[in-house]
């Protein structure tokens, strides 16, 4: 037991803590052994928690003034911006907060891909994370509909119409989603209700995600298992808390820049025009964080196959722990995988750009090539690399490569030859 551990001194406190140990939960959080070599890419877990809480708090405040009715939704948003005390600030934090949330989650996902955080024994943590990501996409899409601008209305029309591609039941699902035979007031009411509820479901899954993480413990940049506690770890508090706090401060500065200096730069100009079912925008696009999947959807000529490809592009991540056959976690020791990793990053960025462009000519051709490579990476390249790639020798511990110098790598090579 650490000297600074808190124990209830009163009889009531002891009685309560014996039955529900909330009072000493902080002991676990502060003393939780964390790998000492975690870099700043690991701080995005805490940043994501901050983003979720920010979205919930600002969303609850906005919901008190928003009217979920097709005739009044657009005006209620204008009322929030103009008449509610600091309504403009709350709305801009919420709107830009969604973009910041997705920016942080994409960094979090690609960090996991680079360092192999999805590999055994962390498969359940990864799968819960993918479920959270899917719910985030659903909440973001429904939230984008709420301002009831032109892009909100037509985005809802296009995306919900995708369900009509499902054989036999597709048309019924679309009618159920709409609450009628077109996107109208019942659709807005349903989307508002779900947009309000989903973040609380995400919050519950985040708690489960963190709980699952504390079973095997954190992965680390070297990607090797550590024994807890050991000389390879440090207590979560104050070391990791200070590091996470500094990273969060830097992130908040970037966040504040968008909120105060460019609050509308990530939105679409057409969404500041009230929804009009009689006027179709020239180019219907979703928010930037959904563009890669939108590009995949449009790159397939068949509507049903396009929907299947778009969903598969997300769900394929859930089976990634079994597609990657390599026993080495970190890309630091996988030179070939590292090259293909950066090609994948470039591929996703290209898909994002193609999603914002018209689905025609050269744009469509590039989107189809990028879509093909996306699936090729996960279904062919990763499994083959796991068997064929010649990896670098891994160290025996986190600490010894620093303290022991090159001798530790020699030990690793000897161990590798013995294992063979």
One Martini backbone bead per residue (centre of mass of N, CA, C, O) as a GRO file, in nm:
protein
  420
    1UNK     BB    1   0.096   0.036   0.023
    2UNK     BB    2   0.067   0.356  -0.011
    3UNK     BB    3   0.120   0.649   0.167
    4UNK     BB    4  -0.115   0.823  -0.011
    5UNK     BB    5  -0.348   0.666   0.063
    6UNK     BB    6  -0.689   0.656   0.089
    7UNK     BB    7  -0.878   0.646   0.403
    8UNK     BB    8  -1.140   0.619   0.580
    9UNK     BB    9  -1.217   0.756   0.909
   10UNK     BB   10  -1.504   0.714   0.920
   11UNK     BB   11  -1.767   0.506   0.972
   12UNK     BB   12  -1.933   0.583   0.724
   13UNK     BB   13  -1.706   0.561   0.517
   14UNK     BB   14  -1.635   0.263   0.571
   15UNK     BB   15  -1.914   0.145   0.520
   16UNK     BB   16  -1.941   0.243   0.226
   17UNK     BB   17  -1.663   0.133   0.110
   18UNK     BB   18  -1.723  -0.173   0.165
   19UNK     BB   19  -1.977  -0.166  -0.048
   20UNK     BB   20  -1.857   0.106  -0.216
   21UNK     BB   21  -1.535   0.179  -0.356
   22UNK     BB   22  -1.519   0.501  -0.431
   23UNK     BB   23  -1.315   0.640  -0.228
   24UNK     BB   24  -1.067   0.432  -0.343
   25UNK     BB   25  -1.046   0.467  -0.656
   26UNK     BB   26  -0.811   0.674  -0.674
   27UNK     BB   27  -0.584   0.478  -0.603
   28UNK     BB   28  -0.585   0.331  -0.874
   29UNK     BB   29  -0.542   0.578  -1.062
   30UNK     BB   30  -0.273   0.685  -0.937
   31UNK     BB   31  -0.119   0.382  -0.918
   32UNK     BB   32  -0.129   0.315  -1.203
   33UNK     BB   33   0.066   0.129  -1.403
   34UNK     BB   34   0.284   0.293  -1.639
   35UNK     BB   35   0.448   0.327  -1.904
   36UNK     BB   36   0.740   0.531  -1.935
   37UNK     BB   37   0.734   0.550  -2.281
   38UNK     BB   38   0.511   0.734  -2.332
   39UNK     BB   39   0.382   0.930  -2.565
   40UNK     BB   40   0.181   1.186  -2.702
   41UNK     BB   41  -0.016   0.984  -2.849
   42UNK     BB   42  -0.144   0.888  -2.560
   43UNK     BB   43  -0.316   1.161  -2.490
   44UNK     BB   44  -0.591   1.115  -2.661
   45UNK     BB   45  -0.767   0.978  -2.454
   46UNK     BB   46  -0.810   1.227  -2.269
   47UNK     BB   47  -0.909   1.418  -2.494
   48UNK     BB   48  -1.166   1.254  -2.562
   49UNK     BB   49  -1.301   1.289  -2.289
   50UNK     BB   50  -1.321   1.593  -2.307
   51UNK     BB   51  -1.492   1.604  -2.567
   52UNK     BB   52  -1.739   1.449  -2.460
   53UNK     BB   53  -1.809   1.639  -2.225
   54UNK     BB   54  -1.840   1.894  -2.396
   55UNK     BB   55  -2.075   1.788  -2.576
   56UNK     BB   56  -2.276   1.732  -2.348
   57UNK     BB   57  -2.290   2.013  -2.213
   58UNK     BB   58  -2.356   2.181  -2.470
   59UNK     BB   59  -2.600   2.008  -2.562
   60UNK     BB   60  -2.783   2.056  -2.318
   61UNK     BB   61  -2.798   2.363  -2.352
   62UNK     BB   62  -2.914   2.368  -2.643
   63UNK     BB   63  -3.175   2.195  -2.582
   64UNK     BB   64  -3.319   2.430  -2.415
   65UNK     BB   65  -3.352   2.610  -2.708
   66UNK     BB   66  -3.435   2.398  -2.895
   67UNK     BB   67  -3.651   2.323  -3.187
   68UNK     BB   68  -3.806   2.017  -3.300
   69UNK     BB   69  -3.902   2.183  -3.585
   70UNK     BB   70  -3.935   2.250  -3.915
   71UNK     BB   71  -4.046   2.559  -3.864
   72UNK     BB   72  -3.818   2.628  -3.603
   73UNK     BB   73  -3.518   2.534  -3.606
   74UNK     BB   74  -3.366   2.758  -3.756
   75UNK     BB   75  -3.464   2.991  -3.565
   76UNK     BB   76  -3.352   2.868  -3.299
   77UNK     BB   77  -3.056   2.897  -3.380
   78UNK     BB   78  -3.066   3.205  -3.414
   79UNK     BB   79  -3.150   3.257  -3.122
   80UNK     BB   80  -2.897   3.142  -2.991
   81UNK     BB   81  -2.693   3.335  -3.137
   82UNK     BB   82  -2.847   3.623  -3.046
   83UNK     BB   83  -3.014   3.588  -2.746
   84UNK     BB   84  -2.839   3.403  -2.598
   85UNK     BB   85  -2.628   3.374  -2.355
   86UNK     BB   86  -2.359   3.265  -2.517
   87UNK     BB   87  -2.472   3.099  -2.762
   88UNK     BB   88  -2.248   3.123  -2.973
   89UNK     BB   89  -2.034   2.974  -2.805
   90UNK     BB   90  -2.179   2.705  -2.758
   91UNK     BB   91  -2.224   2.637  -3.057
   92UNK     BB   92  -1.924   2.649  -3.151
   93UNK     BB   93  -1.820   2.435  -2.959
   94UNK     BB   94  -2.004   2.207  -3.063
   95UNK     BB   95  -1.940   2.214  -3.367
   96UNK     BB   96  -1.619   2.202  -3.336
   97UNK     BB   97  -1.611   1.960  -3.139
   98UNK     BB   98  -1.671   1.743  -3.348
   99UNK     BB   99  -1.408   1.782  -3.508
  100UNK     BB  100  -1.214   1.739  -3.269
  101UNK     BB  101  -1.309   1.457  -3.201
  102UNK     BB  102  -1.229   1.328  -3.478
  103UNK     BB  103  -0.936   1.408  -3.481
  104UNK     BB  104  -0.861   1.250  -3.221
  105UNK     BB  105  -0.968   0.966  -3.314
  106UNK     BB  106  -0.779   0.937  -3.560
  107UNK     BB  107  -0.517   0.949  -3.403
  108UNK     BB  108  -0.585   0.712  -3.214
  109UNK     BB  109  -0.612   0.497  -3.438
  110UNK     BB  110  -0.331   0.537  -3.585
  111UNK     BB  111  -0.166   0.472  -3.337
  112UNK     BB  112  -0.270   0.180  -3.308
  113UNK     BB  113  -0.169   0.087  -3.587
  114UNK     BB  114   0.137   0.142  -3.540
  115UNK     BB  115   0.157  -0.008  -3.231
  116UNK     BB  116  -0.053  -0.252  -3.195
  117UNK     BB  117  -0.316  -0.211  -2.988
  118UNK     BB  118  -0.509  -0.455  -3.118
  119UNK     BB  119  -0.361  -0.671  -2.997
  120UNK     BB  120  -0.280  -0.908  -2.811
  121UNK     BB  121  -0.501  -0.858  -2.528
  122UNK     BB  122  -0.681  -0.596  -2.697
  123UNK     BB  123  -0.945  -0.661  -2.864
  124UNK     BB  124  -1.185  -0.551  -2.693
  125UNK     BB  125  -1.095  -0.260  -2.682
  126UNK     BB  126  -1.107  -0.218  -2.991
  127UNK     BB  127  -1.406  -0.293  -3.041
  128UNK     BB  128  -1.527  -0.078  -2.858
  129UNK     BB  129  -1.402   0.156  -3.018
  130UNK     BB  130  -1.559   0.101  -3.284
  131UNK     BB  131  -1.840   0.140  -3.163
  132UNK     BB  132  -1.795   0.431  -3.081
  133UNK     BB  133  -1.740   0.533  -3.369
  134UNK     BB  134  -2.017   0.463  -3.487
  135UNK     BB  135  -2.179   0.641  -3.287
  136UNK     BB  136  -2.044   0.905  -3.366
  137UNK     BB  137  -2.144   0.908  -3.659
  138UNK     BB  138  -2.445   0.907  -3.591
  139UNK     BB  139  -2.449   1.164  -3.414
  140UNK     BB  140  -2.328   1.357  -3.626
  141UNK     BB  141  -2.540   1.325  -3.846
  142UNK     BB  142  -2.787   1.412  -3.671
  143UNK     BB  143  -2.668   1.690  -3.589
  144UNK     BB  144  -2.651   1.805  -3.886
  145UNK     BB  145  -2.970   1.821  -3.916
  146UNK     BB  146  -3.080   2.028  -3.694
  147UNK     BB  147  -3.047   2.321  -3.835
  148UNK     BB  148  -3.209   2.310  -4.110
  149UNK     BB  149  -3.054   2.316  -4.365
  150UNK     BB  150  -2.968   2.232  -4.675
  151UNK     BB  151  -2.756   2.015  -4.593
  152UNK     BB  152  -2.928   1.875  -4.386
  153UNK     BB  153  -3.165   1.784  -4.563
  154UNK     BB  154  -3.002   1.647  -4.805
  155UNK     BB  155  -2.830   1.461  -4.635
  156UNK     BB  156  -3.067   1.301  -4.514
  157UNK     BB  157  -3.186   1.205  -4.782
  158UNK     BB  158  -2.941   1.050  -4.895
  159UNK     BB  159  -2.865   0.861  -4.655
  160UNK     BB  160  -3.147   0.728  -4.602
  161UNK     BB  161  -3.176   0.615  -4.899
  162UNK     BB  162  -2.971   0.379  -4.872
  163UNK     BB  163  -3.171   0.170  -4.735
  164UNK     BB  164  -3.329   0.102  -5.007
  165UNK     BB  165  -3.108  -0.117  -5.104
  166UNK     BB  166  -3.241  -0.313  -4.932
  167UNK     BB  167  -3.378  -0.596  -4.954
  168UNK     BB  168  -3.737  -0.580  -4.904
  169UNK     BB  169  -3.683  -0.363  -4.635
  170UNK     BB  170  -3.581  -0.078  -4.725
  171UNK     BB  171  -3.840   0.098  -4.756
  172UNK     BB  172  -3.940   0.059  -4.464
  173UNK     BB  173  -3.696   0.189  -4.322
  174UNK     BB  174  -3.722   0.469  -4.446
  175UNK     BB  175  -4.008   0.529  -4.344
  176UNK     BB  176  -3.933   0.499  -4.045
  177UNK     BB  177  -3.717   0.722  -4.035
  178UNK     BB  178  -3.908   0.954  -4.144
  179UNK     BB  179  -4.224   0.921  -4.064
  180UNK     BB  180  -4.277   0.882  -4.383
  181UNK     BB  181  -4.230   1.013  -4.736
  182UNK     BB  182  -4.028   1.225  -4.602
  183UNK     BB  183  -3.833   1.472  -4.506
  184UNK     BB  184  -3.937   1.583  -4.180
  185UNK     BB  185  -4.055   1.638  -3.875
  186UNK     BB  186  -4.025   1.340  -3.772
  187UNK     BB  187  -3.726   1.320  -3.842
  188UNK     BB  188  -3.622   1.545  -3.658
  189UNK     BB  189  -3.726   1.427  -3.391
  190UNK     BB  190  -3.567   1.159  -3.403
  191UNK     BB  191  -3.280   1.279  -3.433
  192UNK     BB  192  -3.283   1.440  -3.171
  193UNK     BB  193  -3.323   1.207  -2.976
  194UNK     BB  194  -3.069   1.042  -3.062
  195UNK     BB  195  -2.859   1.269  -3.028
  196UNK     BB  196  -2.912   1.288  -2.717
  197UNK     BB  197  -2.856   0.974  -2.634
  198UNK     BB  198  -2.585   0.859  -2.754
  199UNK     BB  199  -2.366   0.997  -2.569
  200UNK     BB  200  -2.445   0.818  -2.318
  201UNK     BB  201  -2.363   0.554  -2.452
  202UNK     BB  202  -2.071   0.636  -2.501
  203UNK     BB  203  -1.997   0.681  -2.205
  204UNK     BB  204  -2.038   0.387  -2.119
  205UNK     BB  205  -1.824   0.270  -2.323
  206UNK     BB  206  -1.583   0.427  -2.213
  207UNK     BB  207  -1.581   0.294  -1.939
  208UNK     BB  208  -1.540   0.009  -2.060
  209UNK     BB  209  -1.278   0.075  -2.213
  210UNK     BB  210  -1.111   0.147  -1.957
  211UNK     BB  211  -1.157  -0.113  -1.806
  212UNK     BB  212  -1.032  -0.300  -2.024
  213UNK     BB  213  -0.750  -0.162  -2.012
  214UNK     BB  214  -0.690  -0.245  -1.699
  215UNK     BB  215  -0.624  -0.542  -1.748
  216UNK     BB  216  -0.358  -0.538  -1.948
  217UNK     BB  217  -0.293  -0.259  -2.020
  218UNK     BB  218  -0.074  -0.073  -2.166
  219UNK     BB  219   0.066   0.006  -2.427
  220UNK     BB  220   0.369   0.059  -2.628
  221UNK     BB  221   0.610   0.163  -2.851
  222UNK     BB  222   0.753  -0.125  -2.835
  223UNK     BB  223   0.533  -0.370  -2.775
  224UNK     BB  224   0.583  -0.485  -2.486
  225UNK     BB  225   0.566  -0.663  -2.215
  226UNK     BB  226   0.477  -0.599  -1.874
  227UNK     BB  227   0.550  -0.576  -1.535
  228UNK     BB  228   0.330  -0.537  -1.256
  229UNK     BB  229   0.527  -0.381  -1.098
  230UNK     BB  230   0.809  -0.184  -1.236
  231UNK     BB  231   1.079  -0.025  -1.393
  232UNK     BB  232   0.876   0.032  -1.651
  233UNK     BB  233   0.707   0.199  -1.444
  234UNK     BB  234   0.456   0.445  -1.354
  235UNK     BB  235   0.262   0.643  -1.204
  236UNK     BB  236  -0.003   0.814  -1.314
  237UNK     BB  237   0.045   0.975  -1.051
  238UNK     BB  238   0.187   1.259  -1.197
  239UNK     BB  239   0.310   1.191  -1.478
  240UNK     BB  240   0.062   1.150  -1.678
  241UNK     BB  241  -0.112   1.387  -1.594
  242UNK     BB  242   0.082   1.611  -1.685
  243UNK     BB  243   0.106   1.524  -1.977
  244UNK     BB  244  -0.198   1.534  -2.046
  245UNK     BB  245  -0.239   1.831  -1.961
  246UNK     BB  246  -0.053   1.959  -2.172
  247UNK     BB  247  -0.189   1.842  -2.425
  248UNK     BB  248  -0.468   1.962  -2.367
  249UNK     BB  249  -0.382   2.257  -2.382
  250UNK     BB  250  -0.291   2.251  -2.680
  251UNK     BB  251  -0.565   2.159  -2.789
  252UNK     BB  252  -0.733   2.405  -2.680
  253UNK     BB  253  -0.593   2.615  -2.857
  254UNK     BB  254  -0.691   2.503  -3.125
  255UNK     BB  255  -0.988   2.506  -3.058
  256UNK     BB  256  -1.005   2.816  -2.999
  257UNK     BB  257  -0.933   2.913  -3.278
  258UNK     BB  258  -1.190   2.812  -3.418
  259UNK     BB  259  -1.405   2.945  -3.234
  260UNK     BB  260  -1.284   3.262  -3.257
  261UNK     BB  261  -1.170   3.274  -3.582
  262UNK     BB  262  -1.305   2.986  -3.737
  263UNK     BB  263  -1.618   2.866  -3.693
  264UNK     BB  264  -1.702   2.807  -4.026
  265UNK     BB  265  -1.477   2.645  -4.189
  266UNK     BB  266  -1.604   2.336  -4.136
  267UNK     BB  267  -1.842   2.417  -4.287
  268UNK     BB  268  -2.138   2.489  -4.481
  269UNK     BB  269  -2.286   2.742  -4.649
  270UNK     BB  270  -2.572   2.602  -4.708
  271UNK     BB  271  -2.644   2.580  -4.386
  272UNK     BB  272  -2.736   2.906  -4.394
  273UNK     BB  273  -2.984   2.782  -4.537
  274UNK     BB  274  -3.291   2.713  -4.546
  275UNK     BB  275  -3.480   2.459  -4.589
  276UNK     BB  276  -3.549   2.328  -4.937
  277UNK     BB  277  -3.722   2.091  -5.122
  278UNK     BB  278  -3.703   2.265  -5.412
  279UNK     BB  279  -3.380   2.292  -5.353
  280UNK     BB  280  -3.086   2.176  -5.490
  281UNK     BB  281  -2.778   2.132  -5.435
  282UNK     BB  282  -2.499   2.107  -5.626
  283UNK     BB  283  -2.332   1.980  -5.362
  284UNK     BB  284  -2.339   1.692  -5.170
  285UNK     BB  285  -2.198   1.697  -4.837
  286UNK     BB  286  -2.037   1.603  -4.577
  287UNK     BB  287  -1.848   1.599  -4.336
  288UNK     BB  288  -1.508   1.561  -4.327
  289UNK     BB  289  -1.510   1.288  -4.139
  290UNK     BB  290  -1.693   1.130  -4.384
  291UNK     BB  291  -1.554   1.137  -4.673
  292UNK     BB  292  -1.412   0.858  -4.720
  293UNK     BB  293  -1.687   0.694  -4.716
  294UNK     BB  294  -1.824   0.855  -4.940
  295UNK     BB  295  -1.622   0.774  -5.161
  296UNK     BB  296  -1.677   0.472  -5.147
  297UNK     BB  297  -1.976   0.481  -5.213
  298UNK     BB  298  -1.934   0.632  -5.504
  299UNK     BB  299  -1.727   0.419  -5.642
  300UNK     BB  300  -1.980   0.242  -5.658
  301UNK     BB  301  -2.222   0.183  -5.897
  302UNK     BB  302  -2.375   0.023  -5.690
  303UNK     BB  303  -2.579   0.085  -5.432
  304UNK     BB  304  -2.556  -0.167  -5.252
  305UNK     BB  305  -2.245  -0.206  -5.279
  306UNK     BB  306  -2.177   0.073  -5.164
  307UNK     BB  307  -2.290   0.022  -4.880
  308UNK     BB  308  -2.120  -0.228  -4.820
  309UNK     BB  309  -1.844  -0.090  -4.853
  310UNK     BB  310  -1.879   0.128  -4.637
  311UNK     BB  311  -1.929  -0.067  -4.396
  312UNK     BB  312  -1.673  -0.245  -4.439
  313UNK     BB  313  -1.462  -0.017  -4.386
  314UNK     BB  314  -1.535  -0.025  -4.079
  315UNK     BB  315  -1.567  -0.335  -3.992
  316UNK     BB  316  -1.272  -0.427  -4.062
  317UNK     BB  317  -1.149  -0.313  -3.798
  318UNK     BB  318  -1.269  -0.531  -3.598
  319UNK     BB  319  -1.077  -0.771  -3.750
  320UNK     BB  320  -0.773  -0.684  -3.735
  321UNK     BB  321  -0.641  -0.880  -3.519
  322UNK     BB  322  -0.674  -1.125  -3.746
  323UNK     BB  323  -0.531  -0.999  -4.003
  324UNK     BB  324  -0.287  -0.957  -3.825
  325UNK     BB  325  -0.013  -1.197  -3.816
  326UNK     BB  326   0.178  -1.057  -3.643
  327UNK     BB  327   0.380  -1.073  -3.338
  328UNK     BB  328   0.446  -0.781  -3.385
  329UNK     BB  329   0.343  -0.473  -3.293
  330UNK     BB  330   0.550  -0.262  -3.365
  331UNK     BB  331   0.663  -0.059  -3.633
  332UNK     BB  332   0.958  -0.018  -3.538
  333UNK     BB  333   1.006  -0.352  -3.615
  334UNK     BB  334   0.847  -0.288  -3.912
  335UNK     BB  335   0.954  -0.176  -4.206
  336UNK     BB  336   0.729  -0.255  -4.409
  337UNK     BB  337   0.477  -0.175  -4.253
  338UNK     BB  338   0.548   0.126  -4.231
  339UNK     BB  339   0.513   0.188  -4.532
  340UNK     BB  340   0.214   0.090  -4.555
  341UNK     BB  341   0.102   0.283  -4.346
  342UNK     BB  342   0.159   0.551  -4.505
  343UNK     BB  343  -0.010   0.471  -4.747
  344UNK     BB  344  -0.277   0.459  -4.593
  345UNK     BB  345  -0.286   0.750  -4.502
  346UNK     BB  346  -0.285   0.867  -4.791
  347UNK     BB  347  -0.541   0.716  -4.886
  348UNK     BB  348  -0.741   0.850  -4.686
  349UNK     BB  349  -0.687   1.142  -4.778
  350UNK     BB  350  -0.776   1.098  -5.068
  351UNK     BB  351  -1.064   1.010  -5.005
  352UNK     BB  352  -1.145   1.274  -4.868
  353UNK     BB  353  -1.106   1.451  -5.120
  354UNK     BB  354  -1.296   1.290  -5.313
  355UNK     BB  355  -1.557   1.335  -5.137
  356UNK     BB  356  -1.555   1.658  -5.215
  357UNK     BB  357  -1.586   1.569  -5.500
  358UNK     BB  358  -1.697   1.498  -5.788
  359UNK     BB  359  -1.848   1.200  -5.936
  360UNK     BB  360  -1.606   1.238  -6.178
  361UNK     BB  361  -1.383   1.126  -6.370
  362UNK     BB  362  -1.087   1.144  -6.213
  363UNK     BB  363  -1.208   1.133  -5.928
  364UNK     BB  364  -1.341   0.853  -5.959
  365UNK     BB  365  -1.088   0.692  -6.029
  366UNK     BB  366  -0.925   0.754  -5.771
  367UNK     BB  367  -1.138   0.645  -5.572
  368UNK     BB  368  -1.126   0.350  -5.675
  369UNK     BB  369  -0.829   0.297  -5.618
  370UNK     BB  370  -0.836   0.373  -5.314
  371UNK     BB  371  -1.047   0.159  -5.236
  372UNK     BB  372  -0.889  -0.089  -5.325
  373UNK     BB  373  -0.647  -0.041  -5.137
  374UNK     BB  374  -0.785  -0.044  -4.864
  375UNK     BB  375  -0.866  -0.350  -4.883
  376UNK     BB  376  -0.588  -0.464  -4.956
  377UNK     BB  377  -0.444  -0.397  -4.694
  378UNK     BB  378  -0.626  -0.581  -4.500
  379UNK     BB  379  -0.666  -0.859  -4.682
  380UNK     BB  380  -0.349  -0.891  -4.791
  381UNK     BB  381  -0.100  -0.741  -4.676
  382UNK     BB  382  -0.115  -0.807  -4.373
  383UNK     BB  383  -0.112  -1.120  -4.379
  384UNK     BB  384   0.154  -1.146  -4.545
  385UNK     BB  385   0.350  -0.984  -4.367
  386UNK     BB  386   0.335  -1.168  -4.113
  387UNK     BB  387   0.503  -1.403  -4.276
  388UNK     BB  388   0.737  -1.233  -4.456
  389UNK     BB  389   0.849  -1.044  -4.258
  390UNK     BB  390   1.149  -0.886  -4.149
  391UNK     BB  391   1.230  -0.831  -3.834
  392UNK     BB  392   1.332  -0.670  -3.570
  393UNK     BB  393   1.481  -0.669  -3.282
  394UNK     BB  394   1.364  -0.695  -2.964
  395UNK     BB  395   1.345  -0.595  -2.663
  396UNK     BB  396   1.318  -0.702  -2.323
  397UNK     BB  397   1.275  -0.395  -2.242
  398UNK     BB  398   1.230  -0.064  -2.176
  399UNK     BB  399   1.496   0.008  -2.008
  400UNK     BB  400   1.757  -0.149  -2.124
  401UNK     BB  401   1.814   0.011  -2.392
  402UNK     BB  402   1.916   0.259  -2.223
  403UNK     BB  403   2.107   0.128  -1.995
  404UNK     BB  404   2.244  -0.117  -2.186
  405UNK     BB  405   2.227  -0.078  -2.476
  406UNK     BB  406   2.332  -0.300  -2.726
  407UNK     BB  407   2.330  -0.557  -2.547
  408UNK     BB  408   2.023  -0.605  -2.550
  409UNK     BB  409   2.003  -0.679  -2.852
  410UNK     BB  410   2.185  -0.922  -2.832
  411UNK     BB  411   2.001  -1.075  -2.642
  412UNK     BB  412   1.761  -1.083  -2.836
  413UNK     BB  413   1.902  -1.246  -3.058
  414UNK     BB  414   1.960  -1.494  -2.886
  415UNK     BB  415   1.665  -1.552  -2.815
  416UNK     BB  416   1.571  -1.584  -3.107
  417UNK     BB  417   1.759  -1.829  -3.176
  418UNK     BB  418   1.650  -2.016  -2.955
  419UNK     BB  419   1.350  -2.018  -3.045
  420UNK     BB  420   1.429  -2.144  -3.333
   0.00000   0.00000   0.00000
